[in-house]
């Protein structure tokens, strides 16, 4: 399993300067078959670190 994180353009700008930023979406992908089997809801994403 691996996490696939999607960031907004403003978040990428912060990351370039070494500032942490929360992703706007996190999905979980199987490393063997490549299937995405779960995505965090907006409520879960608020507590994601």
CHARMM-style PDB file with segment names, atoms N, HN, CA, C and O in Angstrom:
ATOM      1  N   UNK     1       0.843  -1.164   0.000  1.00  0.00      PROA
ATOM      2  CA  UNK     1       0.000   0.000   0.000  1.00  0.00      PROA
ATOM      3  C   UNK     1       0.896   1.236   0.000  1.00  0.00      PROA
ATOM      4  O   UNK     1       1.916   1.285   0.686  1.00  0.00      PROA
ATOM      5  N   UNK     2       0.493   2.223  -0.778  1.00  0.00      PROA
ATOM      6  HN  UNK     2      -0.337   2.184  -1.336  1.00  0.00      PROA
ATOM      7  CA  UNK     2       1.175   3.514  -0.726  1.00  0.00      PROA
ATOM      8  C   UNK     2       0.144   4.625  -0.773  1.00  0.00      PROA
ATOM      9  O   UNK     2      -0.955   4.463  -1.304  1.00  0.00      PROA
ATOM     10  N   UNK     3       0.530   5.758  -0.204  1.00  0.00      PROA
ATOM     11  HN  UNK     3       1.423   5.889   0.227  1.00  0.00      PROA
ATOM     12  CA  UNK     3      -0.353   6.921  -0.172  1.00  0.00      PROA
ATOM     13  C   UNK     3      -0.090   7.783  -1.396  1.00  0.00      PROA
ATOM     14  O   UNK     3       1.060   8.043  -1.752  1.00  0.00      PROA
ATOM     15  N   UNK     4      -1.159   8.219  -2.032  1.00  0.00      PROA
ATOM     16  HN  UNK     4      -2.093   8.007  -1.743  1.00  0.00      PROA
ATOM     17  CA  UNK     4      -1.059   9.164  -3.137  1.00  0.00      PROA
ATOM     18  C   UNK     4      -1.653  10.475  -2.652  1.00  0.00      PROA
ATOM     19  O   UNK     4      -2.846  10.555  -2.360  1.00  0.00      PROA
ATOM     20  N   UNK     5      -0.821  11.497  -2.569  1.00  0.00      PROA
ATOM     21  HN  UNK     5       0.149  11.432  -2.806  1.00  0.00      PROA
ATOM     22  CA  UNK     5      -1.279  12.790  -2.053  1.00  0.00      PROA
ATOM     23  C   UNK     5      -1.389  13.783  -3.193  1.00  0.00      PROA
ATOM     24  O   UNK     5      -0.520  13.847  -4.063  1.00  0.00      PROA
ATOM     25  N   UNK     6      -2.463  14.557  -3.183  1.00  0.00      PROA
ATOM     26  HN  UNK     6      -3.169  14.505  -2.476  1.00  0.00      PROA
ATOM     27  CA  UNK     6      -2.684  15.610  -4.168  1.00  0.00      PROA
ATOM     28  C   UNK     6      -2.683  16.943  -3.434  1.00  0.00      PROA
ATOM     29  O   UNK     6      -3.402  17.130  -2.452  1.00  0.00      PROA
ATOM     30  N   UNK     7      -1.858  17.871  -3.932  1.00  0.00      PROA
ATOM     31  HN  UNK     7      -1.274  17.719  -4.729  1.00  0.00      PROA
ATOM     32  CA  UNK     7      -1.739  19.183  -3.301  1.00  0.00      PROA
ATOM     33  C   UNK     7      -2.260  20.264  -4.232  1.00  0.00      PROA
ATOM     34  O   UNK     7      -2.239  20.108  -5.453  1.00  0.00      PROA
ATOM     35  N   UNK     8      -2.728  21.363  -3.647  1.00  0.00      PROA
ATOM     36  HN  UNK     8      -2.745  21.489  -2.655  1.00  0.00      PROA
ATOM     37  CA  UNK     8      -3.149  22.523  -4.436  1.00  0.00      PROA
ATOM     38  C   UNK     8      -1.900  23.258  -4.924  1.00  0.00      PROA
ATOM     39  O   UNK     8      -0.794  22.994  -4.453  1.00  0.00      PROA
ATOM     40  N   UNK     9      -2.083  24.180  -5.866  1.00  0.00      PROA
ATOM     41  HN  UNK     9      -2.981  24.395  -6.249  1.00  0.00      PROA
ATOM     42  CA  UNK     9      -0.940  24.940  -6.389  1.00  0.00      PROA
ATOM     43  C   UNK     9      -0.299  25.785  -5.299  1.00  0.00      PROA
ATOM     44  O   UNK     9       0.925  25.898  -5.244  1.00  0.00      PROA
ATOM     45  N   UNK    10      -1.110  26.377  -4.434  1.00  0.00      PROA
ATOM     46  HN  UNK    10      -2.105  26.285  -4.478  1.00  0.00      PROA
ATOM     47  CA  UNK    10      -0.547  27.195  -3.352  1.00  0.00      PROA
ATOM     48  C   UNK    10       0.224  26.325  -2.357  1.00  0.00      PROA
ATOM     49  O   UNK    10       1.216  26.777  -1.783  1.00  0.00      PROA
ATOM     50  N   UNK    11      -0.217  25.093  -2.148  1.00  0.00      PROA
ATOM     51  HN  UNK    11      -1.022  24.727  -2.614  1.00  0.00      PROA
ATOM     52  CA  UNK    11       0.493  24.184  -1.250  1.00  0.00      PROA
ATOM     53  C   UNK    11       1.852  23.815  -1.834  1.00  0.00      PROA
ATOM     54  O   UNK    11       2.838  23.730  -1.101  1.00  0.00      PROA
ATOM     55  N   UNK    12       1.914  23.595  -3.149  1.00  0.00      PROA
ATOM     56  HN  UNK    12       1.114  23.664  -3.744  1.00  0.00      PROA
ATOM     57  CA  UNK    12       3.205  23.296  -3.789  1.00  0.00      PROA
ATOM     58  C   UNK    12       4.160  24.465  -3.632  1.00  0.00      PROA
ATOM     59  O   UNK    12       5.358  24.260  -3.436  1.00  0.00      PROA
ATOM     60  N   UNK    13       3.659  25.670  -3.714  1.00  0.00      PROA
ATOM     61  HN  UNK    13       2.686  25.837  -3.874  1.00  0.00      PROA
ATOM     62  CA  UNK    13       4.488  26.861  -3.522  1.00  0.00      PROA
ATOM     63  C   UNK    13       5.112  26.844  -2.122  1.00  0.00      PROA
ATOM     64  O   UNK    13       6.305  27.109  -1.972  1.00  0.00      PROA
ATOM     65  N   UNK    14       4.311  26.535  -1.103  1.00  0.00      PROA
ATOM     66  HN  UNK    14       3.342  26.321  -1.225  1.00  0.00      PROA
ATOM     67  CA  UNK    14       4.815  26.465   0.270  1.00  0.00      PROA
ATOM     68  C   UNK    14       5.834  25.342   0.433  1.00  0.00      PROA
ATOM     69  O   UNK    14       6.848  25.511   1.109  1.00  0.00      PROA
ATOM     70  N   UNK    15       5.562  24.197  -0.189  1.00  0.00      PROA
ATOM     71  HN  UNK    15       4.738  24.059  -0.739  1.00  0.00      PROA
ATOM     72  CA  UNK    15       6.461  23.046  -0.098  1.00  0.00      PROA
ATOM     73  C   UNK    15       7.824  23.381  -0.703  1.00  0.00      PROA
ATOM     74  O   UNK    15       8.851  22.936  -0.190  1.00  0.00      PROA
ATOM     75  N   UNK    16       7.847  24.153  -1.778  1.00  0.00      PROA
ATOM     76  HN  UNK    16       7.013  24.515  -2.195  1.00  0.00      PROA
ATOM     77  CA  UNK    16       9.115  24.550  -2.405  1.00  0.00      PROA
ATOM     78  C   UNK    16      10.008  25.326  -1.443  1.00  0.00      PROA
ATOM     79  O   UNK    16      11.233  25.290  -1.563  1.00  0.00      PROA
ATOM     80  N   UNK    17       9.399  26.028  -0.490  1.00  0.00      PROA
ATOM     81  HN  UNK    17       8.405  26.058  -0.393  1.00  0.00      PROA
ATOM     82  CA  UNK    17      10.157  26.798   0.492  1.00  0.00      PROA
ATOM     83  C   UNK    17      10.335  26.042   1.809  1.00  0.00      PROA
ATOM     84  O   UNK    17      10.778  26.620   2.802  1.00  0.00      PROA
ATOM     85  N   UNK    18       9.997  24.764   1.820  1.00  0.00      PROA
ATOM     86  HN  UNK    18       9.637  24.294   1.014  1.00  0.00      PROA
ATOM     87  CA  UNK    18      10.198  23.939   3.004  1.00  0.00      PROA
ATOM     88  C   UNK    18       9.123  24.070   4.061  1.00  0.00      PROA
ATOM     89  O   UNK    18       9.320  23.657   5.204  1.00  0.00      PROA
ATOM     90  N   UNK    19       7.988  24.641   3.691  1.00  0.00      PROA
ATOM     91  HN  UNK    19       7.828  24.977   2.762  1.00  0.00      PROA
ATOM     92  CA  UNK    19       6.885  24.809   4.636  1.00  0.00      PROA
ATOM     93  C   UNK    19       5.893  23.666   4.435  1.00  0.00      PROA
ATOM     94  O   UNK    19       5.461  23.402   3.313  1.00  0.00      PROA
ATOM     95  N   UNK    20       5.538  22.997   5.514  1.00  0.00      PROA
ATOM     96  HN  UNK    20       5.888  23.212   6.425  1.00  0.00      PROA
ATOM     97  CA  UNK    20       4.597  21.879   5.431  1.00  0.00      PROA
ATOM     98  C   UNK    20       3.215  22.364   5.022  1.00  0.00      PROA
ATOM     99  O   UNK    20       2.805  23.475   5.357  1.00  0.00      PROA
ATOM    100  N   UNK    21       2.515  21.519   4.301  1.00  0.00      PROA
ATOM    101  HN  UNK    21       2.849  20.616   4.029  1.00  0.00      PROA
ATOM    102  CA  UNK    21       1.164  21.845   3.869  1.00  0.00      PROA
ATOM    103  C   UNK    21       0.332  20.576   3.824  1.00  0.00      PROA
ATOM    104  O   UNK    21       0.842  19.501   3.510  1.00  0.00      PROA
ATOM    105  N   UNK    22      -0.950  20.705   4.140  1.00  0.00      PROA
ATOM    106  HN  UNK    22      -1.364  21.579   4.396  1.00  0.00      PROA
ATOM    107  CA  UNK    22      -1.838  19.543   4.086  1.00  0.00      PROA
ATOM    108  C   UNK    22      -2.249  19.278   2.644  1.00  0.00      PROA
ATOM    109  O   UNK    22      -2.487  20.215   1.882  1.00  0.00      PROA
ATOM    110  N   UNK    23      -2.332  18.021   2.271  1.00  0.00      PROA
ATOM    111  HN  UNK    23      -2.138  17.259   2.890  1.00  0.00      PROA
ATOM    112  CA  UNK    23      -2.814  17.696   0.930  1.00  0.00      PROA
ATOM    113  C   UNK    23      -4.313  17.946   0.826  1.00  0.00      PROA
ATOM    114  O   UNK    23      -5.021  17.950   1.833  1.00  0.00      PROA
ATOM    115  N   UNK    24      -4.795  18.156  -0.411  1.00  0.00      PROA
ATOM    116  HN  UNK    24      -4.220  18.152  -1.229  1.00  0.00      PROA
ATOM    117  CA  UNK    24      -6.237  18.344  -0.588  1.00  0.00      PROA
ATOM    118  C   UNK    24      -6.940  17.010  -0.800  1.00  0.00      PROA
ATOM    119  O   UNK    24      -8.165  16.923  -0.711  1.00  0.00      PROA
ATOM    120  N   UNK    25      -6.148  15.958  -1.085  1.00  0.00      PROA
ATOM    121  HN  UNK    25      -5.153  16.028  -1.158  1.00  0.00      PROA
ATOM    122  CA  UNK    25      -6.719  14.619  -1.243  1.00  0.00      PROA
ATOM    123  C   UNK    25      -5.649  13.580  -0.939  1.00  0.00      PROA
ATOM    124  O   UNK    25      -4.486  13.751  -1.304  1.00  0.00      PROA
ATOM    125  N   UNK    26      -6.048  12.498  -0.267  1.00  0.00      PROA
ATOM    126  HN  UNK    26      -6.993  12.359   0.029  1.00  0.00      PROA
ATOM    127  CA  UNK    26      -5.152  11.378   0.003  1.00  0.00      PROA
ATOM    128  C   UNK    26      -5.878  10.102  -0.393  1.00  0.00      PROA
ATOM    129  O   UNK    26      -6.974   9.819   0.090  1.00  0.00      PROA
ATOM    130  N   UNK    27      -5.247   9.334  -1.285  1.00  0.00      PROA
ATOM    131  HN  UNK    27      -4.356   9.564  -1.677  1.00  0.00      PROA
ATOM    132  CA  UNK    27      -5.791   8.049  -1.712  1.00  0.00      PROA
ATOM    133  C   UNK    27      -4.789   6.963  -1.357  1.00  0.00      PROA
ATOM    134  O   UNK    27      -3.597   7.231  -1.201  1.00  0.00      PROA
ATOM    135  N   UNK    28      -5.274   5.747  -1.233  1.00  0.00      PROA
ATOM    136  HN  UNK    28      -6.241   5.529  -1.360  1.00  0.00      PROA
ATOM    137  CA  UNK    28      -4.420   4.615  -0.909  1.00  0.00      PROA
ATOM    138  C   UNK    28      -4.457   3.635  -2.073  1.00  0.00      PROA
ATOM    139  O   UNK    28      -5.528   3.217  -2.514  1.00  0.00      PROA
ATOM    140  N   UNK    29      -3.263   3.272  -2.570  1.00  0.00      PROA
ATOM    141  HN  UNK    29      -2.394   3.612  -2.212  1.00  0.00      PROA
ATOM    142  CA  UNK    29      -3.140   2.449  -3.767  1.00  0.00      PROA
ATOM    143  C   UNK    29      -2.376   1.170  -3.443  1.00  0.00      PROA
ATOM    144  O   UNK    29      -1.377   1.196  -2.724  1.00  0.00      PROA
ATOM    145  N   UNK    30      -2.853   0.064  -3.975  1.00  0.00      PROA
ATOM    146  HN  UNK    30      -3.665   0.043  -4.559  1.00  0.00      PROA
ATOM    147  CA  UNK    30      -2.180  -1.221  -3.841  1.00  0.00      PROA
ATOM    148  C   UNK    30      -0.900  -1.187  -4.677  1.00  0.00      PROA
ATOM    149  O   UNK    30      -0.933  -0.794  -5.843  1.00  0.00      PROA
ATOM    150  N   UNK    31       0.226  -1.596  -4.088  1.00  0.00      PROA
ATOM    151  HN  UNK    31       0.252  -1.915  -3.141  1.00  0.00      PROA
ATOM    152  CA  UNK    31       1.492  -1.571  -4.820  1.00  0.00      PROA
ATOM    153  C   UNK    31       1.623  -2.737  -5.797  1.00  0.00      PROA
ATOM    154  O   UNK    31       2.461  -2.692  -6.697  1.00  0.00      PROA
ATOM    155  N   UNK    32       0.817  -3.772  -5.635  1.00  0.00      PROA
ATOM    156  HN  UNK    32       0.136  -3.809  -4.903  1.00  0.00      PROA
ATOM    157  CA  UNK    32       0.896  -4.926  -6.536  1.00  0.00      PROA
ATOM    158  C   UNK    32       0.037  -4.749  -7.782  1.00  0.00      PROA
ATOM    159  O   UNK    32       0.509  -4.956  -8.899  1.00  0.00      PROA
ATOM    160  N   UNK    33      -1.231  -4.364  -7.589  1.00  0.00      PROA
ATOM    161  HN  UNK    33      -1.614  -4.196  -6.681  1.00  0.00      PROA
ATOM    162  CA  UNK    33      -2.139  -4.279  -8.737  1.00  0.00      PROA
ATOM    163  C   UNK    33      -2.390  -2.847  -9.202  1.00  0.00      PROA
ATOM    164  O   UNK    33      -2.894  -2.639 -10.306  1.00  0.00      PROA
ATOM    165  N   UNK    34      -2.045  -1.850  -8.371  1.00  0.00      PROA
ATOM    166  HN  UNK    34      -1.636  -2.019  -7.474  1.00  0.00      PROA
ATOM    167  CA  UNK    34      -2.229  -0.455  -8.756  1.00  0.00      PROA
ATOM    168  C   UNK    34      -3.622   0.094  -8.509  1.00  0.00      PROA
ATOM    169  O   UNK    34      -3.896   1.251  -8.827  1.00  0.00      PROA
ATOM    170  N   UNK    35      -4.504  -0.720  -7.947  1.00  0.00      PROA
ATOM    171  HN  UNK    35      -4.281  -1.660  -7.689  1.00  0.00      PROA
ATOM    172  CA  UNK    35      -5.883  -0.275  -7.705  1.00  0.00      PROA
ATOM    173  C   UNK    35      -5.948   0.671  -6.506  1.00  0.00      PROA
ATOM    174  O   UNK    35      -5.330   0.422  -5.472  1.00  0.00      PROA
ATOM    175  N   UNK    36      -6.705   1.758  -6.659  1.00  0.00      PROA
ATOM    176  HN  UNK    36      -7.207   1.960  -7.500  1.00  0.00      PROA
ATOM    177  CA  UNK    36      -6.954   2.674  -5.548  1.00  0.00      PROA
ATOM    178  C   UNK    36      -8.150   2.126  -4.787  1.00  0.00      PROA
ATOM    179  O   UNK    36      -9.244   2.002  -5.339  1.00  0.00      PROA
ATOM    180  N   UNK    37      -7.940   1.797  -3.520  1.00  0.00      PROA
ATOM    181  HN  UNK    37      -7.051   1.898  -3.071  1.00  0.00      PROA
ATOM    182  CA  UNK    37      -9.006   1.144  -2.771  1.00  0.00      PROA
ATOM    183  C   UNK    37      -9.624   1.998  -1.677  1.00  0.00      PROA
ATOM    184  O   UNK    37     -10.609   1.583  -1.065  1.00  0.00      PROA
ATOM    185  N   UNK    38      -9.072   3.190  -1.411  1.00  0.00      PROA
ATOM    186  HN  UNK    38      -8.272   3.527  -1.908  1.00  0.00      PROA
ATOM    187  CA  UNK    38      -9.687   4.052  -0.403  1.00  0.00      PROA
ATOM    188  C   UNK    38      -9.212   5.480  -0.602  1.00  0.00      PROA
ATOM    189  O   UNK    38      -8.101   5.718  -1.076  1.00  0.00      PROA
ATOM    190  N   UNK    39     -10.060   6.425  -0.237  1.00  0.00      PROA
ATOM    191  HN  UNK    39     -10.963   6.232   0.148  1.00  0.00      PROA
ATOM    192  CA  UNK    39      -9.742   7.851  -0.270  1.00  0.00      PROA
ATOM    193  C   UNK    39     -10.275   8.464   1.016  1.00  0.00      PROA
ATOM    194  O   UNK    39     -11.379   8.143   1.455  1.00  0.00      PROA
ATOM    195  N   UNK    40      -9.484   9.351   1.620  1.00  0.00      PROA
ATOM    196  HN  UNK    40      -8.586   9.612   1.264  1.00  0.00      PROA
ATOM    197  CA  UNK    40      -9.932   9.995   2.852  1.00  0.00      PROA
ATOM    198  C   UNK    40     -11.064  10.968   2.567  1.00  0.00      PROA
ATOM    199  O   UNK    40     -11.042  11.693   1.571  1.00  0.00      PROA
ATOM    200  N   UNK    41     -12.056  10.976   3.454  1.00  0.00      PROA
ATOM    201  HN  UNK    41     -12.074  10.388   4.262  1.00  0.00      PROA
ATOM    202  CA  UNK    41     -13.159  11.932   3.350  1.00  0.00      PROA
ATOM    203  C   UNK    41     -12.664  13.300   3.818  1.00  0.00      PROA
ATOM    204  O   UNK    41     -11.620  13.381   4.464  1.00  0.00      PROA
ATOM    205  N   UNK    42     -13.391  14.377   3.505  1.00  0.00      PROA
ATOM    206  HN  UNK    42     -14.239  14.311   2.980  1.00  0.00      PROA
ATOM    207  CA  UNK    42     -12.984  15.710   3.979  1.00  0.00      PROA
ATOM    208  C   UNK    42     -12.853  15.781   5.509  1.00  0.00      PROA
ATOM    209  O   UNK    42     -11.976  16.474   6.023  1.00  0.00      PROA
ATOM    210  N   UNK    43     -13.719  15.069   6.228  1.00  0.00      PROA
ATOM    211  HN  UNK    43     -14.431  14.506   5.810  1.00  0.00      PROA
ATOM    212  CA  UNK    43     -13.644  15.065   7.688  1.00  0.00      PROA
ATOM    213  C   UNK    43     -12.363  14.365   8.159  1.00  0.00      PROA
ATOM    214  O   UNK    43     -11.702  14.838   9.084  1.00  0.00      PROA
ATOM    215  N   UNK    44     -12.016  13.245   7.528  1.00  0.00      PROA
ATOM    216  HN  UNK    44     -12.553  12.861   6.777  1.00  0.00      PROA
ATOM    217  CA  UNK    44     -10.794  12.530   7.888  1.00  0.00      PROA
ATOM    218  C   UNK    44      -9.560  13.344   7.506  1.00  0.00      PROA
ATOM    219  O   UNK    44      -8.551  13.325   8.211  1.00  0.00      PROA
ATOM    220  N   UNK    45      -9.647  14.052   6.395  1.00  0.00      PROA
ATOM    221  HN  UNK    45     -10.466  14.067   5.822  1.00  0.00      PROA
ATOM    222  CA  UNK    45      -8.526  14.846   5.910  1.00  0.00      PROA
ATOM    223  C   UNK    45      -8.189  15.991   6.864  1.00  0.00      PROA
ATOM    224  O   UNK    45      -7.029  16.392   6.958  1.00  0.00      PROA
ATOM    225  N   UNK    46      -9.184  16.519   7.568  1.00  0.00      PROA
ATOM    226  HN  UNK    46     -10.126  16.193   7.491  1.00  0.00      PROA
ATOM    227  CA  UNK    46      -8.939  17.585   8.544  1.00  0.00      PROA
ATOM    228  C   UNK    46      -8.006  17.122   9.656  1.00  0.00      PROA
ATOM    229  O   UNK    46      -7.255  17.926  10.208  1.00  0.00      PROA
ATOM    230  N   UNK    47      -8.046  15.831   9.989  1.00  0.00      PROA
ATOM    231  HN  UNK    47      -8.656  15.178   9.541  1.00  0.00      PROA
ATOM    232  CA  UNK    47      -7.227  15.281  11.073  1.00  0.00      PROA
ATOM    233  C   UNK    47      -5.980  14.577  10.551  1.00  0.00      PROA
ATOM    234  O   UNK    47      -5.222  14.009  11.337  1.00  0.00      PROA
ATOM    235  N   UNK    48      -5.758  14.605   9.253  1.00  0.00      PROA
ATOM    236  HN  UNK    48      -6.374  15.067   8.615  1.00  0.00      PROA
ATOM    237  CA  UNK    48      -4.606  13.937   8.642  1.00  0.00      PROA
ATOM    238  C   UNK    48      -3.337  14.741   8.888  1.00  0.00      PROA
ATOM    239  O   UNK    48      -3.330  15.960   8.714  1.00  0.00      PROA
ATOM    240  N   UNK    49      -2.271  14.072   9.289  1.00  0.00      PROA
ATOM    241  HN  UNK    49      -2.276  13.083   9.431  1.00  0.00      PROA
ATOM    242  CA  UNK    49      -0.991  14.760   9.481  1.00  0.00      PROA
ATOM    243  C   UNK    49       0.067  14.162   8.624  1.00  0.00      PROA
ATOM    244  OT1 UNK    49       1.212  14.611   8.651  1.00  0.00      PROA
TER     245      UNK     49
END
